[in-house]
Amino acid sequence: MASLIGVEHLVTLGVTAIAIALLVTAARLRPGRWTLAAGRTLALVILVNECGWWVWLAAHHLWSASYALPLQLCDVVAFVSAAALWSRRPLLVELTYFWGLAGTANGLISPDLQDHFPGYVFLQYFIAHGAIVAAALFLVIGLRISPRPGSVRRVLVLTLALAALDAGANLVTGGNYMYLRQKPEVPNLLDFMGPWPWYVVSAAGLAVVIFFCLDLPFAWRRELKSRNAPSC
């Protein structure tokens, strides 16, 4: 697929960024009961948008187990983020934060898309990716649900488990879930990481670095709290 670049892409990113900034700022500065309704509304948007994609594929006779199973990271985090918005459970929030910002956000920057506004595929794609990023920032920055100690380790273990599941699915279906068999056709960071299988190893290493960077502000704050805590 051709990469979506130019004014159309930049305007979409700008509108998405403004909407996310308004939601997160409002939640942080004006917390209250409205945030529960807002979070659950966003969860429903994510779920309806995700399920609508499969209905569209089936209606157009395009569904295939090689690419349409809910095994891509963005598909998995869609359901995880919806559950996190609804329940606010710490582990679900952590997965939404790390997977959403380390993985899904990249889909906004380098979309694997050939449709254009106001096509359904265009809208579905950017709603899916933008809503997940919005969920991650709303929960962690807006609602102040910070990652806990050991969050990076937990997310890494679950990421490796998902990669193993996707590798098995790729063998069975001939698919390319999590891009474990080949790189996306659009320009992206994997282009700088060498051929297969080395780009998979490099991407895994980069994911570890990004996870630690995302956790760094919270780790620093946890360290300050531990230093200032009164001793017995």
N, C-alpha and C positions, 0 to 999 in steps of 0.2 A: 504494500500500500504506500501511496505517496504521503510524505510528511505534510501535515497541515501547518503552513507558515504564513506570515504576512499579517496584514491588518486584521483580518477575520480572527486569527488566533490571538493576537495581542489584545484586541477589544474583549474577547471572551475571557482571557486571563484577568484583564483589568476589572471587569464586572464581577467575576468570581472573587477576586481579592477584596474588593470593596464590600461585597455582601458578607464575606467571612469576617472581615475586620469589624463591621458594625455589630454582628452577632456576638463576637467574642468580647468586644469592648463593653457592650451593654450588659452581658452576663457578669463581667468582672466588676463594673462600677455600680450596677443596679441589680444585685442578686435578689432573688425572691421566688415566689411560687411560680411565676411565669416561666422560669427556666425549665421546670419539669415539663410543662406543656410544649415549650419550644423544642426541647430535646426529643420528646416522643413524636412530635410532628416531623422532625428531621429524620428520625428512625423510620417512620412510615414512608417518607419520600424515598429513602434509600431502598427499602424493601420493594415498594411498588415499581420503582425504576428498574431494579435488578430483575424482578420477575417479568416485567414487561418486555425486557430484552429477549427472554426465552420464548415468550409468546410471539414476538415479532419474527424470530428465527423460524419457529414452527410454521407460522402463517405463510412465510415466503419459501418454505421447503429448503431451508438452509441449515437446519440443525444437524450437527454431527458430533459424535462422541470424541472426535479428535481435537475439537476446539471449544465445544459448547458446554462441557461439564463444568460445574462450579468449583474448579480446582485452581484456577489462576489466583495469584495472591490478591488481586483487587476484588475478585468474586468472594473469596473467603473473608477478607476484611470488611466487605459490605455487610455480611451477616453479623460479623463480630461487632462492628461499630453500631449497628442497629440495636443489638443486645446490650451493648455498653451504654448507649443513650437511654435505653428503657430502664435498665437495672442499676447502672453506675457501679457495677462490681469492679473492684480494683484490677484484677487480672485482665478483664475485658477492656478496661480503659487503657491499660499498658499496651496491650496488643494493638488497639486502635491507634494509639499515639505513635508507637515505633513503626508499625507496618504502614500506617497512613502517611506519615511524613517521610519515611525512608524509601517507600516503594510507590504508593499511589500518586504522591505529588509529582513524581517523575513523569507519570502519564499525562499530567497537565502541561508539562514543559515540552515534552516530545511526543505528541499524540500519534498513536498508530491508527490513522483514520484517513479515509478518502472522501467522506461525505462533507457537506457544507451546510451552513445555516440557511434556512430553518429546518433542514432534514431531520427525520426522527433519529437516525443513527448519530448524527452530530449532537443533538440535544441529550440523548441518552448517555452518550460517552462523557460529556462534560458535567452533566448532573451527577453521574456515578462517581467520578473522580473528585469533583469539587465538593460534593456532600461528605465524602469520607474525610477529606482534609479538614472541612469545617467541623466535623464531629470530633476529630482529634484535638483541634485547638480549642473548641468549645468546652470539652471535658477537662482538659489539663490546664489551659490558661484561663478560660472564662470561669469555670467552676472550681478551679484550684484543686483538682484531684491529682495530686502529684504521683509520679512513679515511686514505688517503694524500693527499699534496699533489695538488691538482687534481681531487679526487674530486667536488666539487660540479659542476665544469664537465663532467666525463664523464657524470655522472648526468643533468644537464640536457639534454645532447645526446641521450642515449638516450630521455629522457622525451619530447622533441619528436619524435623518430623514431616512438615508439609512438603519440603523438597523431596524427601524419600518417597512420600505418597505420590507426588507428581511424576517422579522418575518411573515408578511402577506403572502409572497410568499412561505415560508416554510409550512404554514398551508394549502395552496391550492395545492401545488405540492408534499408535503411530502419530500422536499429537506432539505438541511442543509447549506443554504447560510449564510455566515459570521460565520459559525460554531456555530450557536445559539442553535442547538439541541444536538450536541455532538462534542467532541473534534476530531481533526485530528488523524489519526492512527499513524502518525510518532511522535517521541519524540519532544516536543515543550514546550514553557513556560506555556501553559495551564495545563500541567500535574501537576504543582506545585500549582494550584489554587483551588483544591478541585473538588467535583463532580458537575454535573449540578443541579441547575442553578447557583450555587455560583461562578463557574469559569467565567460565563458571567459578573457578577457584579465585580469580581476582575479584569477581563480584561478591563472593562470599566474604573475602577479606575486607572489601570496602563496606559491606553491610555492617560488619562488626565495628568498624571505625565510626560509621554514621550513628549506630545505636549508642555507642559510648558518648559521642558528641551531643546527641539529643538528651542524654541523661546527665550530662556534666553540670548544668545549672542546678539541678535538683540534688545531685551528689554533693555539690559544694555547699548547698543550704543544709543538707543533712549533717555534713561535717561540722558546720558552724553550730548547729543545735547541740550536737554531741559535746562539743568543746565547752559550750556555755551552760550545759546541764549541771546542776549542783551535784557534788559527790556526797557519798554517805559520810 
